[in-house]
């Protein structure tokens, strides 16, 4: 690996070999002195007068805390992470290379960026590289590089673009679920042996527009929008679209030979809610938020609580920092590997963000030439795909370190369809039916511009400026804003105006696909300031009445976890004005109570209590006990078990209901339920609720298809619907009882006590795995009361802001020793729902700072490898010394 352009700054006592040298700066860029104040949690506040110095110091402190993680993320963004981490990354790399960008495309994004954007990326890279040289010179380079025999290359502006393309371009875009939907409809057609009945049953799980009984963030009285897609009557769906549905059931991933357990790749196709794979498994843009107007607070000013749920990682994929100067005066979190702050506060306002979940991806079905799979029909004519072959080589060392010695070399063909200026990756095909599916995304090539719209929010002064900054923001998020007077909810995205003659839950035939325009940013008209309720809650639910629910099954229906947050908020408001402690307590209660169980437990209690079976009545009693405790799962007895058997009963019964109610119709398309948090981080399906919608609607008799009795025509259903439901619920309880009796070796439901579930932090490096009692809490939390000084400005990031480990620390940890305390220095407070100060003025920062550093920025060039040992070669050492002497002479 070659070290190219370097940036030097003042740093005393940097060890080069056995000697100590002082590196003095040359102010080649005109930067004034940069000050970095750092607190006990390694959260740094950067003070610089010019843009270059600010971005430089941002990269410098981020590399200090997260250099190895930065390197991992850029390799993931380039789609070559298996070369470093081993075969567990192959699925991620294949998906990235299929859906995102080549290095050539990333370079083009940089070359076409504005001068300001280029300057920030350059300065950020210079700061990263300067710290990389310091770490290597002092033997402090993260030890995981040595363990993997992988020397880090110098950071480049393109690396930041690769990272943000992955973290924003992949996870800030929802939709594209049409192929999975088509597979489900095809399965229903086989099971019900009637396409019309299947289509109507499919409608019970997917509805395109927000349901009337969905809990939106803005009330219908305040805001209702018009427009968007509608579900077509069966007879109006084009025959060509239904023909492609039949082919979907046997679809296979494009470009990968299915010869070694690659069946999971179909599950990696877009399904409306993106989640990472490999080391990033569990990563997604989730999140919850609460903002309250001054009319409901003790202080008379607005308050904010909540934060982004991005999975539990050690270290996190976000980084705490403060940026002050050059137009910025903001503190909060940025995305690792990129400059700027995306969530945080300024002296004037605070904001947090949740995922918007709009449908911004369309899956398009195209007919393939009978003799050439690389030719497709578009507008009645044959066109050729653009193709490229990529060879993925999984690291031998990485596979051994990860415990997977099966080293693989995988060849992938990337194919893209280019029509009308759009580049559409081909994701799957059916070779027998000669059909392929590609995806068109509203935000392609907009990641860099969009990221800087977001990251520059901290340069604005008020609500008007805040809105102006994201007026054209194309990614799907909900922004929650407070200042001294106002609260505002802003739902953004880039949503196309689609062909109304198609069913947009299903792949569009290439001959009929069209976008007649887009609505972008504030143009969605899904924003509102100072709602009549005096508060806003959001947990990835729909923004307002009338809006589009998208193409994901069960999204924005009659059940949703936001109702849990809303219920606790309304309960607190009923007791009087809120303090900041009340806001924090609302977030805590929402994070420690089940969001899903309340929708089905009452029906199970009824089925059990009305049964003649004493065992079922006892199970209902135990469920009633759990219900009376608010479905809480935080408290445990002295044996480390939950103090009610209700949770175990609900889990097992819910699994049985999934089988009894849906498996006959959906077969292999029946969604799995996951109650163990390590599978999906946070609280798994205890912390979600949308997956309950079809079941709850079926229990209430609101579905078109009779999922409990198999009667399709609602008019033919008897008045015994409730008893039919009870019969199935009792069957599920009986099956659950058999399982639980064997598991706990007891027939008494009071003994069926689950061990406390744990939320686990996945290690991105060589640190030990860390777990806490299961919580459904944001990865980073803010609690802000405007106008209350440092007491009203608090935050927490678990488990720590500092994630680098030296080689001696790595070796000591792997040999059974203790890892450094700094790797978990915010974990105890996080687990206890406590917070740390989040200062935003210089005076506040200085009161908690434990370290003070000054530096100046400039760049030069050193071409020499950094050795994997964490040391710099003798040649580089000589070059650095020569450069220092030249600097001294010039000064």
N, C-alpha and C positions, 0 to 999 in steps of 0.2 A: 504494500500500500504506500502511496506517495503522499507526503504532506506538501500541499501547494501553498497558496497564499496564506500568510499568517498575520495575526494582529498582536502587537505587544502592548503591554501596559505595566504600570508600576506594580511590582510584587517583590517584597523583600524576603530573603532567606529561601529562595527556590533552590532545591538541591539538584545539582547536575553531577551525577557520579558521587564522588566522595567529597566534593567541595561545595561551598555555598556561594552563590553569586547574587548580586542585586541587579534586577532588570529595571533600568530607567526608561521612561517613555520619550518618544519623539512625537510631537503633536502634529503629525503629517496631515490630519484631516481638519484641523482647526477646532477640534473639540475642546471645550473647557474642561475643567476638572470634574470628574464623575465621583459621586459619593455613594457608597453602598452601606446601609445600616441594616443589620441582621439581628433577629430576635432569637430566643432560646429554642424555637421550633424550626430554625433555619429558614424562616421567611424573610426575604430581603426586600428592602425598599430602595429603589434606584433614583438618584437625583442627578439629572443632566440637563444642560441648557439647550443642546441641539439634538436633532432627530438621530443622527448617526450615533452619538454617544449613548442615547437612551436605548436604542436597539442593540448596540454592542454589549452594554452591560446586562441587558435582558438575556442575551445568549450566554454571556459569561456565567451568570449565577445559575442558569438552567443547566448548563453543562456541569457545573460544580455539584449539583444535586442529582442529576439524572442522565449522565452521559451514556451509560450502557443502554438504558431504556430508550433514549433518543436514537441510538444506533439501531436497536431492534425495530423501532417504529418506521425508520426510513426504509429498512429492508422489506418490511411488510408492505409499505406503500409502493415500493418498486416491484413487488411480487417475486422477490428472490430470497425470502427469509429462510427457506429450507436449507440454503447453502450455508447458513450460520447455525441454525437451531435444530436441524434434522428433519426427518420425514413427517413429524407431527404438523409441520407447516405447509405440507404440500397442498392440502385443500385450500388453505388461505391464499397461497401463491397463485393457484390456478384460477380461483375466483377473481382475484385482483387483476391478473393479466387479461382475463376475459372481459371484465366489466369496466376497468379503469384505463390507465394510460401507460404507454411505453415511455422509456426515458426520452425518446425523441419528442414525444408530445408534451412531456413535462417541461423540457427545455424550451419548447415553443411558447408555452404559457408564460415563462419568465421573460422571454425576449419581447413579447407583446405587452407586457405589463407597463404601468405608468412609471415614470422616473422615480416618484416617491416610493412606490412599492418595491422597485428594484433596490433602492438605497437601503430601505429597512431590512430587506432580506440579506443584502450584502453585509450590512453592519452586524446583524444577528449572527450570521455565519462567522464573521471575523471574531466575535466574542466567544463563540463556541470553540473555535480553533485555538484561540489564545489560551483558554482554560485547559484545553486538551494538552497543549504543549506543557503547561505548568504541571499538570497532573503526571504526565509521563516523565518530566524532568525530575520530579520529586519521588518517583516510585509509587505514586498514589493513583495511577490509572486503574479504573475498576477491574477487580481481579477476575471477573467473569470473562473478560476478553482473553486472558491467559488460559482459563479453563477450557475455552472453546477453540484455542489456538487461532484466534481471530483478531487481527490488528485493525483498529478503527481507521477508516479513511478520513481525510479532512472533511469538515462539513461544508456543504455548498448551498446556495440559495435553492437549487433544484431539490435538495433533500427536504427542505421545509415544505415545498410544494407537494412532494410525494406524500408526506405525512398528512398534510391538511386535505389532500385529495381523498385519502383513505378515511380519515376521521370525520370529515364534513361531507365530502362528495358521496361517500358510501352510506353513512349513518344519518346524514341530514336530509336524505331523500327517501321517501316511502312510496309504496305502491309496487306495481309489477307482479301482482299475485295472480294474474289471469291464468297462467299455465297450471298452477296448482288448483285453481278453481275449476278449470276444465277437467282436470283429472278427477276431482270430486264429483262433478256432474256426470261424467262418463261412468263412474262407479255406481252412482245412484240409478242411472239408466239401466245398467245391467241388473242391479238388485231388484228394482221395482218393475222391470220389464215393460216400462212405458215411459217414453221420453217426456211427455207432458207432465206426468206425475212427478218425474224426477226433477224437472225444471221448477215445479212449484215447491217441492221439498228443498231444493237448493236455495230457493228464496227465503226459507226459514232461517238460513244461516248467513245470508249476504243480501244487503238491501240498498247499497249505493248512497242513499241519503240518510242523514241523521234521523233516527227514530223520534217520534213525538215524546216518548217517555224517557229519552236519554237526558242525563243531567249535564247540561251545557255550562260553560264557564260564565257566559253572559246570558241573562234571562231573556226569554222570548219577548217580554214587554220592552226591554231596552233595545234589542237588536234581533231582527230576523232578515235573512238574506234570501234572494231568489236566484234561480239559475242552477246549472249543474245537470248531472245525468239522472235519468229515471230508469227504473227497471221496466223493460218492455214486456207486454203480454207475450205469451209463448208463440202465438201465431205470427207475431211481428218480427221475431228474430230471424235474420237471413239464413237461408239453408246453407250457404257457404260457411257461415260462422259455426253452425252446428256440425258441419262435416269435419271441420278441424277439431272440434271437441272430441269426436270419436277417436281421433288419432292421438290425443294427448295422453291417454292412459298408458301407452307403451313408449312414451318419450324417453330418450336417453340423452345424457349430457353430450354436447358437441365437442369434438376434438380430443377426447380422452378414450384410450382403449380401456374397456371395462374388464380388466384382467386381474385386478388385485384389490377387491373390497372397495370399489369406488361407488357403490350404490348410494352412499350418503350424499353424493354430489347433487343428486336431484333435490334433496332437502336443502341444499345450499342455494338453489335458485331463489330469487326474490319472493318473499312471502309476506310483504307488507310491513313487517317489523324486523329490521335488520339486526343481526347479532353476530359477533365475531366468531372466528374459529381458531384452532391452534392455541397459541399462548394468549390470544385475545378472546378466547371463548367466554361468553358472558358479557362482553362489552356491547353497549348500545346506548343510545340517547333515550333515557327514560325521563324521570324527574317528577317532583311535585312542588307546588308553590301556593302560598297564601299571602295575599296583600289586603290590608285593612285600612280604610280611610280614617281620618282624624276624628270623625263623628263617633267612632266606636272605640277609641283608645283613651287611656287615662291622661295621656300627654296632650291630646288634641291634635296630634300630628300623625301621619300614616306610619304603618309598620309593615315589615316583610319577614317571612320565614320560609324555609325550604331550600331546595337546591337540586342539582342534576344527579340522577341515578345512572351511573355509567359503568356499573359493575364494580366488584371489589378486587383491587389489584394492589400489589406490594412491590414497588411504590405505585401510587395512582397514576392514571394517564393524564392527569391535570396537575398543575404546578402553581403554588401560591407565590405571588410577587406583588410589589407595589411599584408603579411607574409615575414619576413626578418630574415634570418639566417638558419642554419641547411640545407644548400643547396638551400634554397628559397630566392628569392629577387623579389617579385611580388606583385602587387596590382590590385584589380578588384572585381569580384563577385564570391561567392561560392553558392552552393545549400544548403538551410536551412536544418539542421539536419545532414549534412555531412561535413567532413573536406576538405580543399583545395580550390583552385581557378580555375574556369573553363573558364573564359573570363577575359582578362585584359592586363597588360603590365609589362615588366621588364625594367631595364635600357637599354637593348639591343634591345628589340623587343616588338611589340604589336600584339594582335590577337583578333578576334571576331568569332562567330560561328552562322551558320544558320542550319535549319533542312534539311537533305538530301533527305528524302522521297523515299528511295529505297524500293523495294519489298523484304522484309526479312521474310515474313510469308506465308506459304502455307496452304490453307484449303483443307482438305482431306475428301472425302466421303467414308463411309464404310457401308457395308450391315450388318444389325442386324439379329440375330437369330429370327426365327418366334415366339419362345416361351420365349425368354430371352433377354431383351434389353441390358443386360450387356455383352453379347457375340457378337463378331463382326468377320467378315471374313477378313483375311489378308493372301495374298499369297495362297488363296484357302483353308485355314484352319481356324477353329473357335478358337478364343482366348478370354480370359476374361479381362474385364476392371478392373482397380484398382479404388475402390470407397471409398468415405468418406462422412459422413453426418455432416454438420455444421449447428448449430442453431444460427441465428442472432437475438439478443435481442436489440431492439431500446430503448434508454434511455427515461424514463418518464420525467425527468427534462429537458433533451435536447429537447424533443418534445414540451414541454411547452415554453421553452425559445425561440425556433425557430418559435413559433406560430402554431405548428402542434400537437394538443393533441392526435392524432390517434396513439397510441403506438402499435407497431407490433412486433410479433415474427415470423420470417420467417425461414423455414427449407430449406436447400439447399443440394442437393446431388452433390458432386464433383466427376467427373469421368475422368479418364485419360487412354489413350492408350499408352502403352510402347512397342516400337518396335525398334530393332537395336540400342539400347542405347538412343533413343530419348523419351522424355516424352511429350505427346501431349494432352492438355486439350480438353475435349469434350464440344463443345459450343452450339450445337443445334441438333434437330432430328425431323423426321417426323414419328410419331408412325404408321400411316396407311401404309406408304410405306416401313417401316422398314429400314430407312436410318438414320445415324447419321453423324455429321460433327465434325472433330477435327482439331486442328491447330498445325503445326510444325513451330518452330521459330529458326532461325539460331543462335540466341544469348542466348538461354536459359542457365541459370546458369553462364553467363559471366559478369553479371552486376558489381560485386565487382572488378574484375580484370580490366574491361574496365574503371570503374570510376576512378581508381587510375592511369591508363595511362593518362587520361584526366587531373585529378587534379594535376598531377606532371609536367605539361608543364612548370610551373614557375621555375623549377629547371634547365632548359636547357639554353644554352648560345647563340645559333645561329640557322639558318634555318636547317642545317643538324641535329642538336640535336633535334629540334622541330619535324622534319619528323620522326626521329628514334623513338621518344617517342610515336607516334601514328601510327607507321608502321603496327601494328597488331590491331588497334582499330576497334572493330566490329560493332559499332553503326553508324547509318546513319546521318552524319552531314557534313557540308561544313566549313572548317577552312580557315580563311582569315588572312594572316600573312604579316607584314611589318617589316623591320629593316632599317638600315641606307642606304642600297644599293638595297635590293630586295623586291619585292612583290610576294606572292605565294598564289595559290588557291589549296586546298587539299580536295577532296571529298572522304569520308570514308564510310565504311559499311561492311556487310558480306552478300554476294549475292550468292545463290546456282546456280550450273549448273544443270538445270532441264531437264527432259525427253522431247526431242524435238517432240515426237509423240502426245503430249497433247496440248490443248489450255489452256495456263496458266492464262487466265482471269477468268477461271471457276474452280470449285473444281476438284481436281484430284481423280480419283478412287483409292482406297487403293491398288488395284491389280497392278496399273501401276505407282503409285507415286515412284519417286526415285530422289535422289540428287547424282550426280556423282562427287561432289566436291564443294568447295566454293572458292570465291575470297574475300579476306579480306584486309581491310585497304588500304595501298598503292598498294596492289595487284590488286585493281580495275583499276589501271592505268588511273585514272580520275583526275590527278593533273597536275598543270603547274606553272612554275616560269617565271616571267617577260614576260607576254603575249605581242604580237606585238601591241595591242591596247594601251598599257600603263596603263590600268586600268581594274578592275574586278567589276562587280555588281552582286549581287545575292539576290533574294527574294524568296527562296525555289523553284527556277526554275531548269531546268536540267543542269548538269555540262558541257556536251560537245556533239557534234554530234555523232550519232550512239549509244549512251547509251540507257539503258532500261527505259522506261517510267513507268514500273510497272503495277499493275492491277487496279489502281484507275481510275474511269471514268473521262475523260476530262483532265487528268493530262499531263502537258508538251506538250500542243498542240499549236494551232495558236494564242491563246490569253493568256497573262500572265501579272501579275502586274509588273514584273521586267522591262517591256518595259517602264513603267512610270519612274522608277528610272534611266534607261539607257538614256532616252530622256533628262531628266534634267542634267545628267552628260555630255552628248555630247554637250548640249547647253552651259554649263559653260566652257567646254574645248575650245569651239570655240571662246570664248572671251579672251582666253589667259591662262597663268599659273594660277593654283589654289592656293589660300590662304587657311588656315584652316577655316576661316570664310566662304569661298566659299563651302567647304566640308560640313560644318554644314548647310548651306543654301540649298544645294541639298537635304539633309535628310529632312529638314523642308518642302520643296516644295513637295517632294514625300509623306510626311505625311499629307498634307492638300489639295491634289487634288485627284479627283476620279480616281481609277484605272480601273473601270469596264465600266463606261458609254461611254468612247470614242469609244468603239467597236461597239455600236449599235445606238448611237445618230445620226451620219451622215445619216444612212438609214432612221431613223424616220424623220429627217428634210426633206429629199428628198420626202418621202411619203406624208408629210404634205404640202409642198410647191407645189407639183404637183396635189393636191386635189382641187376639186371645192368647198369644204366646207370651209367657212371663218373661222370657229372655229378651224379646223385642221391647217389652214395656220397660225393662230395666235399662236397656240401651237408650231408650227415649228419655228416661230420667237423667241419665248421665249427659246426654246432649243438652237437656234443659239446664243442667248445672253450668255447663260451658257457656250456654247462651246468656244466662243470668250474670256471668262474669264478663260479658261483653265480647266473647270470643277472644279473650286475651291469651297470648302465648309467650309472655315474657317471664312470668313468675314460675318458679320451680320449687319442688320440695327438696329436702336435704339429700335425697338420693340422686339429684340431678334429673328428675323427671317432672313433667308437667303435672299439675295437681288435679287434673280432670281427665277422665278417659274419653271425654267428648271429642277431643281432637283426633285421637286414633280412630274412633268410630267413624267420624266424618270422612277422614282420608280413605279408609278401606271401602266404605259404602259408596263414596263418590267414584272410586275406581270401578266398582261393580256396576254403577249406573252408566258409566261411559260405555261399558260392554253391553249391558242389557238394552239400553235405549238406542245406541247409535251403530253398533257393530253390524247388525243385520243389513242395514242400508249402506253404510260407508265402508265396511270391510277394512282393507288396509289403509284407507283414507281416514279412519277414525283417529282424531288427534289424541296424542298421549298426554297424560297429566303428570306433572313433576312436582312433588312436595318436598324434595330434599334440596335445599338451597345451593349446594355446590354444583348442581347441574346447570343452574341458570343464574346463580348469584342472588344477592338480596334474599327475598323470602319465597322465591319460586312461585308456585301457583297458590300459595297462601296469600301472596301479596298482589294478585291479579284478580279480576272478576269477570272480564269480558268473555272468558271461555265458558261461563255459566249461562250465557244469554239464551241459547236455543233450548237448553234443558229447562230453565225457569219458565220460558214462554210455553214450552210443551206441557209442563205441569199445570200452568194456568189456562191451558186450552186456547192459547193465542196463535198457534202455528197452523199453517195450511195442511201440512202432513201430520197424521196422528202418529207421532214417534213412539207412543206407548202402546197403541193398539193396532197400528198398521192400517187404519181406515183413512184413506186419502181424502175423500169427500167429507168436508166438515158437516154438511147437512145430514149425513148418514150416521154421525156419531150419536150414541145414545146418551141419555141423562145420567148414565153410570160412569161418565168420564172420571169423576173424582175417585170412585172406587177402583177403576182400572189403574189409575195412577198409584193409589195406595198399594195395590197388589204388587206392582213392579217395585215400588220403594221397599216393601216388606221383603221381597225376594233379595234385593240388594243388601238389606240389613242382615238377612239370614246368611247369605254368603260371606258377608264381612264378619259375622259372629264366628263362623267356622274358622276363618283365617286367624282371627284375633285370639280365640281360645287356644289354638295350637301355639301361637307365638308366645303368649304369656302364661301358658299352662294353667289357665284359670278360666272358669265360666262366669266369673263375676266381672261385669263391665267396669267396676270401680278399680279393678287391678290393671286395666288396660292403659297404662300410663306410658306415653311416649317419652323416650329420652329427649332432653331439650335439643331442639334443632339448632344447628349452628350455621352462621354465614361465614364463608371462608374467603380469605384474601389470597388470590392466586399470585404466586411469586413470579415477577418478571426479573429474574436474576438468580442469584445463589442464596437468597435469604430463606429462612425457615417459613414453612406454611403457618399462617396465623388465623385463628378463628375466634369469633365472639358469639354470644347468644344471638339467635336469629333476630334480625330487625329488618324492617322494610323502609330503610332510611336512605336519604340522598348520600352519595359519595362525599360531597362537599356541602356543608350547611352554612347558611347565613341566618343571622337574627339581627334585624336592623330596626331601630326606632329613630326616625329622623329628628335631629335637633337635640339629642340626648348625649352628645359627646361620645367618649370612648365606652361608657357604660351602655350606650345604645348601638354599639357597632361590634358585633361578635361573629366569629366563624370557627369552623373546625374542618380538618381534612384528615381522614383516616387512611392508613395508619401513621403516615409521616410525610413531610415535604422533602426529606432527604433520603435518597435510595441508593447511593453509590456505596460500594464495598471494596476495600483494597484487597489485594491478593492474600496477605496474612489473615485478614478478617474472613475471607472466603474459606480458606483452608481450615481455620479454627472452627468455623461454623459447621463445615462438612464433616469434621472429625468429632462432632458432638458437643462442641463448646457453645457458649452463649454468643448470640449475635449482638452487634452494637445496639445500645438502647435507642440511638437516634432513629433507627428504622421503624420504631413503633411509638415515637414520643408524643403522638396525639391520640393513640388508640384508647387508653384508659378513659380519657375525657369523652371521647366519642361514644364508647360503650355505655358510659354513665349519662349520656345526653347532656354533657357539659360543653362549654364553648371557651375559646381563647379570644383575647382582644384582637380586633381588626382595626388598627389605627389608620387614619386617613389624613391627618395633618402632620407636619414635620414635628411639631411639639409632642404630639401623641407618640409618634414613632420613636423619638429620642428617649421617652420615658421607659420603653420596654426593650430598647436595643441592647444587645450584649456584645456586639462586634461592630467595629467601624473600619471601613476600608476606603481609600481614595485611589483613583487611577485615571490615566488618560489613554485614549485609544489611538492607535495608528496601525497600518498594516505594511507588511513586507513579504518576502518570499523565502521559504526554506523548503528545499526539495530533498527529502531524506525519509526513509521509513521509520515509523515508530515501531519498536520491537514489541512482540506480544508479552514480553516479560514485564512491561510497564516501565522500561527504561528507554532513554534516548541514546542512539548510537554515538560513538565518539565523533564521527563527522558532524552530526547535527550539533553536538555539544560545542565543537569548535566554531561552527557557524554562528551559534547564538552568542558566544563570547565575543567573536569578531564584530557582530552587529552591535552589541552593547558598547564596545570600545568606540565604534564609529559614532554612535549616538552621543557618547560623552564628548568626543572631539567636536561634534557639530554644536553642542550646547555650550 
